[in-house]
């Protein structure tokens, strides 16, 4: 996939490069003293659904970087067996099933023998996940491997989809001036990519362009004006609906937000990325 890097100044494009244009440094190996743990496991977490899936992807990528198979996230800790975890677990599983990632990122535990013992298991601990840098483990090779585990999409496209995430809610120009991007920033990028699509001989340019915007009703700037009347504006949408649209978008325009980062990592089209500061996160 292609990503486009947009500078922090609204509406200024300054760099374009292929996502796999240069090799990335390898991930540090996780200790496996006997070298016989061919399947690695992670611990089930209780957090926001998007954050849980982000960590599942990191665990999968860490295993791949060390030539291992990711077995899944397992609930063996007392706290994850409490009743309050169940709604969160079901929500994450529904999200994974919608995205068809449930086979690659299962909720599963190591097989046990009749004495409930597990041999040669290797666990990815929380510190290793926290310290793993996406720029080192979300490599083009890992992405190809992950997507190869997905079922083939046979749905015939009838539109060229430009999907936009606009971060709002608690992010306002006064409270988070470095994170807030004004509506005109997104409108400029939408118009730019609509123009490129309709004038290009590639990217299924014969298809009509459909623009879908995902944002929140709690917003500093309204989406009611005529600037947005030709677009589909979705407010307060379920995570799984928004992520599915972002993953399959022909063009995904991100905001300065981790919300759109995970689907951007696995998007197969063009990703327009405006840099923002989150530890270890670079262009998806």
Secondary structure as GFF3:
##gff-version 3
##sequence-region A 1 284
A	DSSP	beta_strand	2	6	.	.	.	ID=ss1
A	DSSP	beta_strand	13	18	.	.	.	ID=ss2
A	DSSP	beta_strand	39	43	.	.	.	ID=ss3
A	DSSP	alpha_helix	49	65	.	.	.	ID=ss4
A	DSSP	beta_strand	69	74	.	.	.	ID=ss5
A	DSSP	three_ten_helix	78	81	.	.	.	ID=ss6
A	DSSP	alpha_helix	84	99	.	.	.	ID=ss7
A	DSSP	beta_strand	122	124	.	.	.	ID=ss8
A	DSSP	alpha_helix	126	131	.	.	.	ID=ss9
A	DSSP	alpha_helix	134	137	.	.	.	ID=ss10
A	DSSP	alpha_helix	140	148	.	.	.	ID=ss11
A	DSSP	beta_strand	159	165	.	.	.	ID=ss12
A	DSSP	alpha_helix	183	199	.	.	.	ID=ss13
A	DSSP	beta_strand	208	215	.	.	.	ID=ss14
A	DSSP	three_ten_helix	226	228	.	.	.	ID=ss15
A	DSSP	beta_strand	232	235	.	.	.	ID=ss16
A	DSSP	alpha_helix	239	247	.	.	.	ID=ss17
A	DSSP	beta_strand	251	253	.	.	.	ID=ss18
A	DSSP	three_ten_helix	258	260	.	.	.	ID=ss19
A	DSSP	alpha_helix	261	265	.	.	.	ID=ss20
A	DSSP	beta_strand	270	274	.	.	.	ID=ss21
###
